[in-house]
């Protein structure tokens, strides 16, 4: 999986302005409160560096760590940090992380950002929760890469820690998106999105051409090609179980009903049990 967002990172937030981050954030916090072990971090006064941190407090700090895997420009990462969680943001795209760090500088947050491929996840400690939204898992177009990533996440999760993520289904790519072209014109940028789906390989390709207005009033054109794979509910469940997870919740991300064969995006809560 090569870096997917380079030039696109410059306009990502503008073009994704209708993404329901607030809804996703609330859903994640609700899942952590109901099933998880991560809690909002203590105040800076309580965790002052001027006193010695006990072993119990050190273990608690690991339980409370939340990793945003495939964090992109850090929108959700910042929102969870604002809820009081100790956040680590990880993404394969340096360009996206640059935008995330710009947000960190403006907000004054203390989020740690790491440039890593999720298939090569490497953390300095165990963590209590790993989240991954906006179909980041779909960028793993080989089932073995999904299994490898799930194994790594399981390895770094504290016992009973949560893995919370979403994914686009084969049904969505096959029946809803299919072979379509979408174009949108905005004041300072425009895009053409050409989508192609291979139902045999279950690989979705979309070619994005973007026109961005520069300071001199001229428009710069650039293109990127992205590949995602559609997965089925049962297939994803089995891979989680094989990696040592208990599947706690599988809901349709749009309706919040139990996920079924016609769900387009599925929201998953899984617990590390062995």
N, C-alpha and C positions, 0 to 999 in steps of 0.2 A: 504494500500500500504506500504509494509515493505521496508526497505533500500535495494535497488537493486544492488548498486555497492559497494563492499567491497574490496576483493583482486583485482578484475578487475580494480579498480581505479589506481593501480600501473602501468598498461600497457595501460590504456585507450587512452591516447594521441597518443601513438605509433601506436596502431591498428586503430585509427580513423584519421590517418594522411591525408587521402584523402577527409575528410569532407569539404564541400565548405563554410567554415566559412567566408571567404572574401566576397563571393557572398551574403551570408545571411546578413552580416553586412551592405553592401552597400544597399541592398533591404530595410532593417529596417531604415537606416538613410534617404533614399529617402522617405519612407512612413511618417516618423516623420516630415520631411521638408514640405511635401505636405499636410498632414492631421492633424498633431499633434500640441501640445502646448509645448512640451519639447524642450528646446534649449540648446546648449553647455553652460556650466557654465562660469561665469565671471572669470577673472584672479584673482589670489590670492591677487594682489595689490588692485583690485577694491573691493574685499570682505574681506578686512583686519579685523582681530579680534580686532584690536585696536580701531575701531569705532563702534558706536551703529548701529545695523541693523534695518532698518525701517520695519513696518508691511507689506508694499508692497513688500519689498525685501524678507521677510520671505515667503510670499505667492508665490512669483516668484520662490523661491528655491524649494518649494514643486512641483510646476508645472514642474520644470526641472528635478526632480528625475526620474530615469529610473530603473525599477526592472527587473533583469534577473531571471525569475522563472524556476527552474530546471537548474541552471547554470553549473552544473557539475564541471569540473576542471577549469572553469573560462576563457576559451579561448575567447569566444565571449564577455564576460564581460570586459575583458582587452581591446579588440579591440574597443568597444564602449566608454570606458573610454578614450582611446587614441584619440578618435574623439572629446573629450571635455565634454562628458556627466557625470553627477553625478550619480554614479552607486551603486546599492545594488544587491548583488548576493544571491540567496536563493536556497538551495538544501536539500533534505532529507538525503543524504549520507554524513556522517562525513568524510569518506575516500576521497570522491571526493573534499570536501571543504578543506581538508588538502593540496591537490595538488593545489587548487586555491590560497590558502594563501601562498604557496611557490612561486607561480608566482607573487603574490602581493609584496612579500618581494624583489624579484629580480627586478621588474619593478619600485618599489617605488610608485605605485599607492595608492590612498586613498579609495579603494572600501570597502564597508561594507559588510561582509558576515554573513548570518544568517542560522542556521541549523533548517529548518522547513519543515514540510509536507505541500504541497500546499493546502491540504484540511483543514489546520488549520492556514492559512495565517494570520499573525498579524504584522502590521506595526505601526510605531510611528506617522505617518502622512499620508495625502493623497499624491499621486504621479501622475506625468503626463503621464507616459507610463509604461506598463508592457509588456515584451517580453518573449516568451517561444518557443524555437526552438528544433530541433533534436528530434521530436516526444515525448517530455516529457508528453504531454497531453494524449498520448496513454497508459501511465502507469496507468491511471485511468480506471480500467476495469469495473466499474459500472457506468452507465449513471447518477445515482443520485450523485455520487462523482464529475462528470464533472459539473453538475448543481451547486453543492455546491461551487466548486472552482470558477466557473464563477461569482456566486453571491458575493463571497469574493473579487474577483478582482474588480468587479464593485463597491463595497462598498469603496474600497481604492483609486479608480481613481478620480482625479480632474475632474470637469465637462468638457466634451468634450475631456477627456483624451483617449489615445489609448491602445487597447489590440492587440498586434501583435504576432501571433503564427503560427506554422505549425502542421500538423497531418498526419499520415499515414492512408490511406483509407482501407476499407474492400476489395476493389478491389485489392489493392497491396498485402495484405496478402493472399487473396484467389487465385488470378490468377498468380501472379508474384513470390512471395516467396514460398508459399505453403509448402509442406513437402519436404524440401531439406536439404542437408548437404554440408557445405562449410569448406574447410581446407586450411590453409596457413602456410607456413614454412618461418620464418625469421631467421636472424643470432642469435639473442639473445632471441627470443620468438616465439612460434608457437601456433596456436589455431585450434580447431575443433568446428564448429558451426552447431548444429543440430536443425532444425526448424520444428515445428508442428503447423498446423492451424486447429482449430475446426470451420467449417463454420456455424454451428448452433448457437453456443455461441459467435462467432466472436472473439474468444480469440486466440491470437498467443503466443505460447510458444517457447522460444529458450534456449537450453542448451549449454552453452559455457564451453569448457574445454581448459585451457591455460597452456602452459609449459613455464616457465620463467627461464632464466639462472641466477644463483646466483653467488656471488663473487668467490666461490670455483670452478666454472666451471660446477657444477652439476645443473640439471634442477629441479625446483619445480613445481609440478602439482597442480592446483586447479580448481574447477568447480563452476559455478553459473547458476541459472535458473531464467529467466526473463519472465514476462507475460505482454502482451500489448493487447489492444482491438482495432479492426478496426472500424472506424466510417465513415458514409456516409456524403456527402456534405450537403444534405437537413437536415439531422439530426443535424449536427453541427450548421447550420444556425439557426434552430429553437431554439436550446438551448441558443444561443447567444441573440436572440430576446427576449426570455422569461426572460433572466437575465437583460434586459434593455439596450442592445447594438444595435447600427445600424451597419449592415455589410457594410463596405465601399468597400472592395476588396476581391475577392476570385480567386486566380490564381493557375494554375498548377505550382508547384515549379520547375519542370524540364524544361518545355517549355516556361513558363511565359505567356502562353495564358490563356484565361478564363478557370477555372476549369470545368471538366465535369465528367461523370460517369466512365471514364477510367483513371482519374488522380490518380497517385500513392501517391504523397505527395501534400497537398494543403496548400498554404500560405494565411493566413487570416489577414486582417486589420479590426478591429471593433472599433467603437467609443462609449464612454459612453454618453448616451443622456438623461437618466432619473434616 
